[in-house]
Amino acid sequence: MPRLRRDSFIDLRPFTASPAFARMWVGSTLAGLGGQLTIVAVMLHMYELTGSTFAVSMIAVAGLVPMVIAGLYGGMLADAFDRRRVALIAASVTWVSTFLLAVLAWGGLETVAWLYALSVVNSAANSIVSATRQAIVPRLLPRELLPAASALNGITMGIMVMGGPALAGVLVALTGYAWTYSIDVALMLANFLGLWSLPAIRPEGTMVRPGLESLRDGWRFLRRAANIRLQFILDIIAMTFGQPIALFPAIGAVLLGGGAITTGVLTAAIAAGAFVCSVFSGPFGRVRRQGIGIERAIIVYGVAIGLFGLALLAGALGAFAPETVDEGHPNVVIIVVAALALALAGAADNVSSIFRNTMVQAAVPDAIRGRLQGIFIVVVTGGPRLGALYAGTLATFTALWFPPLLGGMLIIALVAVLVRLSPRFRAYDAEHPVP
């Protein structure tokens, strides 16, 4: 039986090359784990208050415009001021919004309006933290270690989304919402430790103060940067048509049974795929044709989402179902099949993310990197919100299995056509990065 080569496993050199990066990674991982507790708890909380999948999907949609504005403005701040200070201020806003959620839950004062409002503030501030933190990474590490750093982010996402939703489902079921929010408040303190220990990091090159001219400067660069622009478009397609997370509460409550625990398992499956993929990400650092890598990874993602839709269709037709499907009697077989399809989707999305993030960090000059990272974060976090609107709205008028099945087919077709029309993207060389 062939043995795995040592260089098949994740490259840990970024930790030893930069202790500052290591501290920031630990802090963001713990804070992200807590953040996932709140994301899933708010979804479950909203479904309990309203009984509506559409209301759950609107949590993401309501925060879309504020998140876009915050991401773009946060990118401008990161290109004009000390990036460490920008990240610390934004992290403070995120912490306060989570603290207020916990206070309201403990007092029994939570309402639909409060859940929407605080979720919007949380997501907007967090988009600034993420954009600024990603703009910091290339200043802490040499270019050849950027793919390894992106793979380590996959480990972070795996821990966050694999542990967070599963833990959130159990905590909500056993202790309630107040304790779940409170644990996030405690875990988020680690974010400050990771950011506080960084040195001051001011952008290099000509700085443009935040404002309309700064935004126009970033837009002009993006218009010239065909490779960066196309990878943004491809990710929006994948996330818009292949992000069924808003359906998970209804799937657990109505279609497959298991309630909050099924919601946690399905969400965690995506992260489990990303985590395992990152563990074996060593070879990704040697891939030079990263545009082709992005194309193939997103097509596999579309296939996996389509398979998830087929699993839900089988569940809707009663395959392997117990006599009664409810919270205490789940359709275990279909839940397992659906989770495996989502794990494949998580792995494929992680491969795409590693190449896309590396491309932005390596090909974009430091003086404008904050603004491009702001756009990158808007795409990465805004796409799933469009996906929530697509899935929630379409499922309301059709069935829970239809949005992922249709979405998977759309992803495969659109990505294949767009990349074939862009030979420069397919020729992108990581040794000679051209935006």
Sequence and secondary structure as in RCSB ss.txt:
>XXXX:A:sequence
MPRLRRDSFIDLRPFTASPAFARMWVGSTLAGLGGQLTIVAVMLHMYELTGSTFAVSMIAVAGLVPMVIAGLYGG
MLADAFDRRRVALIAASVTWVSTFLLAVLAWGGLETVAWLYALSVVNSAANSIVSATRQAIVPRLLPRELLPAAS
ALNGITMGIMVMGGPALAGVLVALTGYAWTYSIDVALMLANFLGLWSLPAIRPEGTMVRPGLESLRDGWRFLRRA
ANIRLQFILDIIAMTFGQPIALFPAIGAVLLGGGAITTGVLTAAIAAGAFVCSVFSGPFGRVRRQGIGIERAIIV
YGVAIGLFGLALLAGALGAFAPETVDEGHPNVVIIVVAALALALAGAADNVSSIFRNTMVQAAVPDAIRGRLQGI
FIVVVTGGPRLGALYAGTLATFTALWFPPLLGGMLIIALVAVLVRLSPRFRAYDAEHPVP
>XXXX:A:secstr
     GGGS   HHHHH HHHHHHHHHHHHHHHHHHHHHHHHHHHHHHHH  HHHHHHHHHHTHHHHHHHHHHHH
HHHTTS HHHHHHHHHHHHHHHHHHHHHHHHHT   HHHHHHHHHHHHHHHHHHHHHHHHHHHHHS GGGHHHHH
HHHHHHHHIIIIIHHHHHHHHHHHT HHHHHHHHHHHTHHHHHHHHTS      S    SSHHHHHHHHHHHHH 
HHHHHHHHHHHHHHHHS  GGGHHHIIIIIS  HHHHHHHHHHHHHHHHHHHHHT GGGGG   HHHHHHHHHHH
HHHHHHHHHHHHHHHHTTTT  SS BTTB  HHHHHHHHHHHHHHHHHHHHHHHHHHHHHHHHS HHHHHHHHHH
HHHHHHHHHHHHHHHHHHHHHHS TTHHHHHHHHHHHHHHHHHHHT HHHHT  TTS   
